[in-house]
Amino acid sequence: MSAPAPGAVLVTGASGFIGGRLAERLSGEGRRVRCLVRASSDTGVLEALPVELVGGELGDPASLRRAAAGCERVVHCAAMVSDWGTVEEIRSANVAGTVGVLAAARAEGARRLVHISSSDVYGHAGPWPLGEDAAPRGFANWYAQTKLEAERALWRERGADGPELVILRPATVYGPGSREVIGEIARAILARRMVLVGRGRSVAGLCFVENLIDAVLLALDAPEASGETFNVSDGLDVTWARFTADLADGLGAPPVSWSIPYPLAFALARALEGTYRLARRASGLQTAPLLSRQAVQVLGREQSFSIAKARATLGWEPRVSYEDGLRETLAWLREREPARRRPAAAELDAARAGL
């Protein structure tokens, strides 16, 4: 076992949106940072940072131990954010992978493990706002289910000799660099194919990425955080209708006008997931379905969570306002995402006609 180096932090999922921003913030504060990356990961951004890259996989215990060796703290950001892969794939990444990270952290003497879970574990059922003691209301989707199973496995497997455990449950994380969520929404808005669920009346549960990273940094070191679970959101009442309208306005596009009632959207999503899973087994299809239960629930169910505990215990406040977060997000979108080439009017009409 390697002796932990003071301040050394292992970040899993560092090539992703949240993990990458965390690695940047940690290294910017002078912390020693090691990043677990897969062979297929795009590490271009990380290679420009003063961080150490270690190749490995969540399913490879030896590589996890190599990555954790000498690290005093571990932040587990890696996850399979999908609801249409096979159940075995999602559970392997989100449950077995999380247990593997815990085992490596314990074996290598890490003092604390901060696990990035999700507000999806509540199952998208009120009453609102939900606090950390709210019990899940049954099965929601396979992503939510496996994130809940991962939390339970961490508490069960940690043992007396395990690292201190802190669990964070962020809501809808947005900001510069969110290619899979905000980038996709922006492209859909510009192509006039973005569809709201239930007219977008649900609170989106937004959490600007810098506010989440602030919470992670506090959770890494605060003695009071040990053994605790915290909701993390900006505590806003911004709905999906307002958020998409603000994005559209900032991108110079018309507001979203398409909407599907929640029951119909959920039924379509369930059918599409099943069809795509069958096609994937038969032909190796890799394209994601147009709708998934996870997406429908995020867009169509209330996402209002109490952040009183994080404020009281961690001394955390969402310091970046909605207006500032939106401005930074739009600046990034205009520079790097759909603004690279905005569709001409004829293309927009063709895209809409093709729905």
Secondary structure by P-SEA (a helix, b strand, c coil): cccccccbbbbcccccaaaaaaaaaaaaaccbbbbbbcccccccccccccbbbbbbccccaaaaaaaaccccbbbbccccccccccaaaaaaacaaaaaaaaaaaaaacccbbbbbcccccccccccccccccccccccccaaaaaaaaaaaaaaacccccccbbbbbbbcccccccccccaaaaaaaaaacccccccccccccccccaaaaaaaaaaaacccccccccccccccccccaaaaaaaaaaaaccccccccccaaaaaaaaaaaaaaaaaaaacccccccccccaaaaaaacccccccaaaaaaaccccccccaaaaaaaaaaaaaccccccccccaaaaaaaaaac
